[in-house]
Amino acid sequence: MNNNEIIFNLIDHALKEEVFKFKSEDELKLTQKIFENGLVGLLYNSIDTDSFILPKYNQMLKHAFGSFVAKDTQQQLIIETLKDIFNENKIPHIFLKGSHLKSLYPKSYMRGMGDIDILVPLELFEKAKKVLLNANFKFKSATSHHHVYESDDLNQIELHQSITSSNEYENENFLKEIWNHARIDIEYTYKIEPAYEYVYLLTHLIRHIRTSGVGIRSILDIDIFYNAYEEWINKEKLDKYLKDENLYDFHLKVIHLNNIFTNKIKPTVEDELIIDYIMDSGIHGLGQKHDQYLTKRTHEQTRLKKSKFRFFLNEVFPSKERIKESYPYLKKHPYLLSWAWFVRILKQVFKVKNTKNRLKSISNDSEVNSVKSVYDYLGI
């Protein structure tokens, strides 16, 4: 049994809360794949500890699992605190992505999460910022569509005024309608209509595929969500959303991949090539073998028809809309655009590795074709 098969069996057993025993011919690579694909919290309790010949790999996973559980405990407390302070201040709010998805897994710690994402209406964004500061959350940074705050225990909260950015241009009008598809859950805490949220999760997944990368867990989230809400999802409405937003083929491919990941079907040779790409990519494209700049270049060259030179130029001198993601003060002070470009160039000078990676990404056409085949397979 190869490492991919072991992981698929472990996912299947983990979702049933069962234990699985295996034998790996490369325990280091297996452990690395579990880490890079964000699967420690999900898989550890399903690993028969006698499976590892070298105990150090089990110890590494055990230590990381403890961190998953501890962080989950902190985050669950913060989520409840956020609910309380926004409800007390009569601010409608929606918990997005992992903040919601965690609750759908058999145990919330099974789904790791970096930031706690919460959306408030644009007209109440300033009020929400003040509420967080008054509750002792520290402001850390900002982009054009969210601000980042930090709790006393160093967990981060992303306060969103929008779920769109410069990367969701195809589905921007659809995503801007989120509050028209939300309903009150408790007091001022809202939940999104399941069919709409499913499509939103797909668009967010595509965003990461194009701009950084995704591991297995990001794709598995879609399956977990659908299974949790299947009886409440309006299928006709979902089909309409998917077709209107040109996401139907991608939706079918995600279902197909999740059937492989949960050990329901066996992958074809073509599937295996895509799965290797996904697993090497890792969560948010942080896999050791993954080149995020190549991922971005492939999308912009093959889908947006940009030349190599134009891609590199746009990376160094982003458009006004893109640079606002990094320097949101430009929204109020657009005359500072030249200064923002100057600051960005200085960063590129001192971050030599990033500049070298950008240059490398525009010189390797064969790898672009390889990534393009992934995009073609996924239908994006």
C-alpha positions as CSV (number, residue, x, y, z in Angstrom):
1,M,0.0,0.0,0.0
2,N,1.5,3.3,-1.0
3,N,1.4,6.5,1.1
4,N,-1.5,8.0,-0.8
5,E,-3.6,4.8,-0.3
6,I,-2.7,4.9,3.4
7,I,-3.9,8.5,3.7
8,F,-7.2,7.7,1.9
9,N,-7.8,4.8,4.2
10,L,-7.0,6.9,7.3
11,I,-9.4,9.6,6.1
12,D,-12.1,7.0,5.7
13,H,-11.5,5.6,9.1
14,A,-11.1,9.0,10.8
15,L,-14.5,10.2,9.6
16,K,-16.0,7.0,11.1
17,E,-13.9,7.5,14.2
18,E,-12.2,4.1,13.7
19,V,-8.5,3.0,14.0
20,F,-6.5,1.9,11.0
21,K,-3.2,-0.1,10.9
22,F,-0.8,0.3,8.0
23,K,2.7,-0.3,6.8
24,S,4.5,2.4,5.0
25,E,7.7,2.0,3.0
26,D,8.6,5.6,3.5
27,E,7.4,6.9,6.9
28,L,9.2,10.2,6.5
29,K,7.3,11.1,3.3
30,L,4.0,9.8,4.8
31,T,4.4,12.0,7.9
32,Q,5.4,15.0,5.7
33,K,2.3,14.5,3.5
34,I,0.0,14.4,6.6
35,F,1.6,17.7,7.9
36,E,1.6,19.5,4.6
37,N,-2.0,18.6,3.8
38,G,-3.4,19.8,7.1
39,L,-4.5,16.4,8.2
40,V,-2.8,15.9,11.6
41,G,-6.0,16.8,13.6
42,L,-8.2,14.6,11.5
43,L,-6.0,11.5,11.2
44,Y,-3.9,11.1,14.4
45,N,-6.5,9.3,16.5
46,S,-7.2,6.9,13.7
47,I,-3.5,5.8,13.4
48,D,-2.7,2.5,15.1
49,T,0.5,3.4,17.0
50,D,2.1,0.1,16.1
51,S,2.0,1.1,12.4
52,F,5.2,3.1,12.6
53,I,8.5,1.1,12.6
54,L,10.3,4.3,13.7
55,P,8.5,5.7,16.8
56,K,9.8,9.2,16.2
57,Y,7.2,9.8,13.4
58,N,4.4,8.8,15.7
59,Q,5.8,11.2,18.4
60,M,6.0,14.0,15.9
61,L,2.3,13.5,14.9
62,K,1.3,13.1,18.6
63,H,3.0,16.4,19.5
64,A,1.4,18.2,16.6
65,F,-2.0,16.7,17.4
66,G,-1.7,18.1,21.0
67,S,-1.1,21.5,19.5
68,F,-4.2,21.1,17.2
69,V,-6.4,20.3,20.2
70,A,-5.0,23.1,22.3
71,K,-5.5,25.7,19.5
72,D,-9.0,24.4,18.7
73,T,-9.9,24.9,22.4
74,Q,-8.6,28.5,22.3
75,Q,-10.4,29.2,19.0
76,Q,-13.8,27.8,20.2
77,L,-13.6,30.1,23.2
78,I,-12.8,33.1,21.0
79,I,-15.7,32.3,18.6
80,E,-18.1,32.3,21.6
81,T,-16.6,35.6,22.8
82,L,-17.0,37.2,19.4
83,K,-20.6,36.0,19.3
84,D,-21.2,37.6,22.6
85,I,-19.6,41.0,21.9
86,F,-21.2,41.4,18.4
87,N,-24.6,40.3,19.7
88,E,-24.4,42.7,22.7
89,N,-23.5,45.5,20.2
90,K,-26.2,44.5,17.8
91,I,-23.9,43.9,14.9
92,P,-25.0,41.2,12.4
93,H,-22.1,38.8,11.7
94,I,-21.4,35.6,9.9
95,F,-18.6,33.1,10.7
96,L,-16.9,32.1,7.5
97,K,-14.9,29.2,6.2
98,G,-13.0,27.3,8.9
99,S,-14.9,29.0,11.7
100,H,-18.0,27.3,10.5
101,L,-16.5,24.2,8.9
102,K,-14.9,23.1,12.1
103,S,-18.2,22.5,13.7
104,L,-19.2,20.0,10.9
105,Y,-16.4,17.5,11.4
106,P,-17.0,14.7,14.0
107,K,-14.7,16.7,16.4
108,S,-13.9,20.3,15.9
109,Y,-10.1,19.8,16.4
110,M,-10.1,17.5,13.3
111,R,-10.2,20.6,11.1
112,G,-7.2,22.9,11.8
113,M,-7.7,26.6,11.2
114,G,-5.3,29.5,11.0
115,D,-7.5,32.6,11.4
116,I,-11.0,33.1,12.7
117,D,-12.9,34.7,9.8
118,I,-16.0,36.8,10.6
119,L,-18.0,39.0,8.2
120,V,-20.0,42.1,9.2
121,P,-22.0,44.5,6.9
122,L,-19.9,47.2,5.3
123,E,-21.8,50.0,6.9
124,L,-21.0,48.5,10.4
125,F,-17.4,47.7,9.7
126,E,-16.1,50.8,11.6
127,K,-18.3,50.0,14.6
128,A,-17.1,46.4,14.6
129,K,-13.4,47.5,14.5
130,K,-14.0,49.7,17.6
131,V,-15.9,46.8,19.4
132,L,-12.9,44.5,18.9
133,L,-10.4,47.1,20.2
134,N,-12.6,47.7,23.2
135,A,-12.6,44.0,23.9
136,N,-8.8,44.0,24.0
137,F,-8.2,42.5,20.6
138,K,-5.1,44.1,19.1
139,F,-5.0,45.5,15.5
140,K,-2.3,43.8,13.5
141,S,-2.7,44.6,9.8
142,A,-5.2,45.3,7.0
143,T,-6.1,44.6,3.4
144,S,-8.8,46.2,1.3
145,H,-11.4,43.6,2.3
146,H,-10.4,42.7,5.9
147,H,-8.5,43.8,9.0
148,V,-6.6,41.4,11.2
149,Y,-6.8,41.4,15.0
150,E,-5.0,39.3,17.6
151,S,-6.2,37.9,20.9
152,D,-4.3,37.8,24.1
153,D,-3.4,34.1,23.4
154,L,-2.0,35.1,19.9
155,N,-4.9,33.8,17.9
156,Q,-5.8,35.9,14.9
157,I,-9.2,37.2,13.8
158,E,-9.9,38.4,10.3
159,L,-12.7,41.0,10.4
160,H,-14.2,41.1,6.9
161,Q,-16.3,43.8,5.3
162,S,-16.5,41.8,2.1
163,I,-15.8,38.2,0.9
164,T,-14.5,39.4,-2.5
165,S,-11.0,40.5,-3.4
166,S,-9.2,41.1,-6.7
167,N,-9.0,37.3,-7.2
168,E,-12.7,36.6,-7.5
169,Y,-13.4,38.8,-10.5
170,E,-15.5,36.2,-12.3
171,N,-17.9,35.7,-9.4
172,E,-17.7,39.1,-7.8
173,N,-21.4,40.1,-8.4
174,F,-22.6,36.7,-7.0
175,L,-20.4,37.1,-3.9
176,K,-21.5,40.7,-3.2
177,E,-25.0,39.3,-2.6
178,I,-24.0,37.3,0.5
179,W,-26.3,39.2,2.9
180,N,-29.3,38.5,0.7
181,H,-28.6,34.8,1.3
182,A,-28.1,34.9,5.0
183,R,-30.6,34.2,7.8
184,I,-30.6,34.8,11.5
185,D,-29.4,31.9,13.6
186,I,-29.3,33.3,17.1
187,E,-29.7,37.0,17.9
188,Y,-27.3,38.8,15.5
189,T,-25.4,35.7,14.5
190,Y,-26.3,34.8,10.9
191,K,-25.8,31.7,8.8
192,I,-25.6,31.5,5.0
193,E,-28.1,29.7,2.9
194,P,-26.4,26.2,2.3
195,A,-26.6,26.3,-1.5
196,Y,-25.1,29.7,-1.6
197,E,-22.4,28.9,1.0
198,Y,-21.4,25.7,-1.0
199,V,-20.8,27.8,-4.1
200,Y,-18.9,30.4,-2.1
201,L,-16.6,27.7,-0.7
202,L,-15.9,26.5,-4.3
203,T,-15.0,30.0,-5.4
204,H,-12.7,30.4,-2.4
205,L,-11.1,27.0,-3.2
206,I,-10.4,28.2,-6.8
207,R,-8.9,31.4,-5.4
208,H,-6.3,29.4,-3.5
209,I,-5.6,27.0,-6.3
210,R,-4.8,30.0,-8.6
211,T,-2.9,32.2,-6.2
212,S,-1.1,29.8,-3.8
213,G,-2.2,26.2,-3.7
214,V,-4.4,23.7,-1.8
215,G,-3.9,20.4,0.0
216,I,-6.3,17.6,0.6
217,R,-8.0,19.2,3.6
218,S,-9.2,22.2,1.6
219,I,-10.9,19.9,-0.9
220,L,-12.3,17.6,1.8
221,D,-14.0,20.6,3.4
222,I,-16.4,20.7,0.5
223,D,-17.4,17.1,1.0
224,I,-17.8,17.6,4.8
225,F,-20.0,20.6,4.2
226,Y,-22.2,19.0,1.5
227,N,-22.8,15.9,3.6
228,A,-23.7,18.0,6.7
229,Y,-26.3,20.1,4.8
230,E,-27.4,17.8,2.1
231,E,-31.0,17.6,3.3
232,W,-31.3,21.4,3.6
233,I,-29.6,22.2,0.2
234,N,-32.1,23.3,-2.5
235,K,-30.7,21.2,-5.4
236,E,-32.4,23.2,-8.1
237,K,-31.1,26.4,-6.7
238,L,-27.6,24.9,-6.3
239,D,-27.6,23.7,-9.9
240,K,-28.6,27.2,-11.1
241,Y,-25.9,28.9,-9.1
242,L,-23.2,26.5,-10.4
243,K,-24.3,26.9,-14.0
244,D,-24.7,30.7,-13.8
245,E,-21.2,31.0,-12.2
246,N,-19.5,28.5,-14.6
247,L,-18.6,26.2,-11.7
248,Y,-20.5,23.0,-12.6
249,D,-17.5,21.1,-14.0
250,F,-15.3,22.1,-11.1
251,H,-18.0,21.0,-8.7
252,L,-18.2,17.6,-10.4
253,K,-14.4,17.2,-10.2
254,V,-14.3,18.1,-6.5
255,I,-16.9,15.4,-5.9
256,H,-14.8,12.9,-7.9
257,L,-11.6,13.8,-5.9
258,N,-13.4,13.5,-2.6
259,N,-14.7,10.1,-3.5
260,I,-11.1,9.1,-4.0
261,F,-9.9,10.8,-0.8
262,T,-12.6,9.1,1.3
263,N,-11.7,5.7,-0.3
264,K,-14.9,5.2,-2.1
265,I,-13.3,4.8,-5.5
266,K,-9.8,4.1,-6.9
267,P,-8.0,6.8,-8.8
268,T,-7.1,6.5,-12.5
269,V,-3.6,7.4,-13.8
270,E,-4.8,10.9,-14.7
271,D,-6.3,11.3,-11.2
272,E,-3.1,10.3,-9.6
273,L,-1.1,13.0,-11.4
274,I,-3.6,15.7,-10.2
275,I,-3.6,14.2,-6.6
276,D,0.2,14.3,-6.5
277,Y,0.1,18.0,-7.5
278,I,-2.5,18.7,-4.8
279,M,-0.6,16.8,-2.1
280,D,2.7,18.4,-3.0
281,S,1.0,21.8,-3.0
282,G,-0.1,21.5,0.6
283,I,-2.4,23.8,2.5
284,H,-2.2,27.4,1.2
285,G,0.5,26.2,-1.2
286,L,3.1,25.8,1.6
287,G,4.3,22.4,0.5
288,Q,8.1,22.2,0.2
289,K,8.0,21.2,-3.5
290,H,5.4,23.8,-4.5
291,D,6.1,27.0,-6.4
292,Q,3.4,29.5,-5.7
293,Y,4.7,32.0,-8.3
294,L,4.5,29.3,-11.0
295,T,0.9,28.6,-10.0
296,K,0.0,32.3,-10.4
297,R,1.9,32.7,-13.6
298,T,0.1,29.7,-15.2
299,H,-3.3,31.2,-14.4
300,E,-2.4,34.6,-15.7
301,Q,-0.6,33.4,-18.8
302,T,-3.0,30.6,-19.9
303,R,-6.3,32.0,-18.6
304,L,-5.8,35.8,-18.6
305,K,-3.4,35.7,-21.6
306,K,-0.6,37.7,-20.1
307,S,2.9,37.6,-21.4
308,K,5.8,36.5,-19.3
309,F,7.1,40.1,-19.1
310,R,3.7,41.5,-18.2
311,F,3.3,38.9,-15.5
312,F,6.6,39.8,-13.9
313,L,5.9,43.6,-14.3
314,N,2.5,43.2,-12.6
315,E,4.2,41.3,-9.7
316,V,6.6,44.1,-9.2
317,F,4.1,46.9,-10.0
318,P,0.6,45.6,-9.2
319,S,-2.5,47.4,-10.5
320,K,-4.2,49.9,-8.2
321,E,-6.8,47.4,-7.2
322,R,-4.2,44.7,-6.3
323,I,-1.8,47.0,-4.5
324,K,-4.7,48.1,-2.2
325,E,-4.7,44.5,-0.9
326,S,-1.4,45.2,0.7
327,Y,-1.7,49.0,1.3
328,P,-5.4,49.7,2.2
329,Y,-4.6,53.3,3.1
330,L,-4.7,53.9,-0.7
331,K,-8.5,53.6,-0.6
332,K,-8.6,56.9,1.4
333,H,-5.4,58.4,0.1
334,P,-5.0,57.4,-3.6
335,Y,-2.4,60.1,-4.1
336,L,0.0,57.9,-2.1
337,L,0.1,55.3,-4.9
338,S,3.7,56.2,-6.0
339,W,4.9,55.9,-2.4
340,A,3.2,52.4,-2.1
341,W,5.1,51.3,-5.2
342,F,8.3,52.7,-3.8
343,V,7.8,50.8,-0.6
344,R,7.0,47.6,-2.5
345,I,10.2,47.9,-4.6
346,L,12.3,48.3,-1.5
347,K,10.8,45.1,-0.2
348,Q,11.6,43.3,-3.4
349,V,15.2,44.5,-3.1
350,F,15.6,43.2,0.4
351,K,13.6,40.0,-0.2
352,V,16.0,38.6,-2.8
353,K,14.6,35.0,-2.5
354,N,11.1,36.2,-3.5
355,T,12.4,38.1,-6.5
356,K,14.5,35.1,-7.7
357,N,11.4,32.9,-7.4
358,R,9.4,35.3,-9.5
359,L,12.2,35.3,-12.2
360,K,12.4,31.5,-12.1
361,S,8.6,31.2,-12.6
362,I,8.7,33.1,-15.9
363,S,11.5,30.9,-17.3
364,N,10.1,27.4,-17.1
365,D,7.5,26.8,-19.8
366,S,7.4,23.0,-19.3
367,E,6.2,23.4,-15.8
368,V,3.6,25.9,-16.9
369,N,2.2,23.3,-19.2
370,S,2.1,20.8,-16.3
371,V,0.2,23.2,-14.1
372,K,-2.1,24.1,-17.0
373,S,-3.0,20.4,-17.3
374,V,-4.1,20.6,-13.6
375,Y,-6.3,23.6,-14.4
376,D,-7.8,21.8,-17.4
377,Y,-8.6,18.7,-15.4
378,L,-10.3,20.8,-12.7
379,G,-12.2,22.9,-15.2
380,I,-11.0,26.2,-13.9
